[in-house]
């Protein structure tokens, strides 16, 4: 439960600040909106603000991208905290840098192909289509460097994009009063250190400087005035900090157990809100302003990975993971007009399980494969169209080619089945009820190079 300081009320309308005919008009508007509301016992001021509330920035919290353009894509990122065979471990488990000889660099790039198609079902109250394929293709780079300060002390740095994706629905789709476009981009700069305590135990840690940029667009229902839809645009960003820790245990040659923890990051997003063609009734109720602040929590996570050679050249990989997505309990939106909106989310923690293989087929070629499963953080009644995700099933394939003693090229592919999640949400009479099923999947394709100096 979030408490708002007095006199700020949950809504855009502070009635004490309205006078004369404006106050009467607002009262009339409240009555009209209340008639559209879905349930009793909810004040009209909730509905006014809920009408404008953007697709809350849950996008990043719900889709953690393990994929960062590295060779790990070939194993569906199973073993990420234990493989520790190139500079990418500076990000995944900094303790693993103690296994690396000299100075090493990994540079990668990946293509991200998202498909997300909605099919409306009976019960949807807003006229409109299904929204088309809302998935927006994209890409991201990955940069990882490990520097040897001594045989037992390593320093590293990584540049990644660990959260986000983008969706663009048709402008006239049935869920347009929830979202039309939404995009979140993150950049994480992560310097780290690794230290070997003894021949079988290493530890590491780092600090993250995290940038987040969040954009959303939604339609505004002007049914109270009988006019065409309006539009609201939201554009915010923020920089925050976090940390990560790692442990690597090597009980005997060919056996490694890695543990990696990454803290959550709390962003206080701030930026612009722009309204177009808002009807006079909603304007009088306070649907105005030009500044927005929103809270965005990126959850902390923990990974336990195993690397075990079962025969010369063949290693089995295993992984268990946890992500604290239950931190997404509510979304708080604050507007410079003095109002605020609290939207319940009620997400749940997610868990990860994976297994993979790594096979040195020849002195030059190494092959990888893996499969992993991440549970769903959301339920049907809380699954919103800004991130309609469900459980994630990954299948990875990859290969590396040793071009020279100090240069290795790699390529990887991961298919992510995002299942067919169902949604049945209703915010109020103006946003309408949205019922249906999503069909979603992701393609990742990466190219990378590892260089030793």
Secondary structure by P-SEA (a helix, b strand, c coil): cccccccccccccccccccaaaaaaaaaaaaaaaaacccccccaaaaaaaaaccccccccccccccccccccccccccccccccccccccccccccccccccbbbbbbbbbbbbbbbbbbccccccccccccccbbbbcbbbbbbbbbccccbbbbbbbbbcccccccccccccccccccbbbbbbbbbbbbccccccccccccccccbbbbbbbbbbbbbcccccccbbbbbbbccccccccccbbbbbccccbbbbbbbbbbbbbbbbbbbbbccccaaaaaacccccbbbbbbbbccbbbbbbbbbccccbbbbbbccccccccccbbbbbccccbbbbbbbbbbbbbbbbcbbbbcccccbbbbcccbbbbbccccccccccccccbbbbbbbbccccccccbbbbcbbbbbcccbbbbbbbccccccbbbbccccbbbbbbcbbbbcc
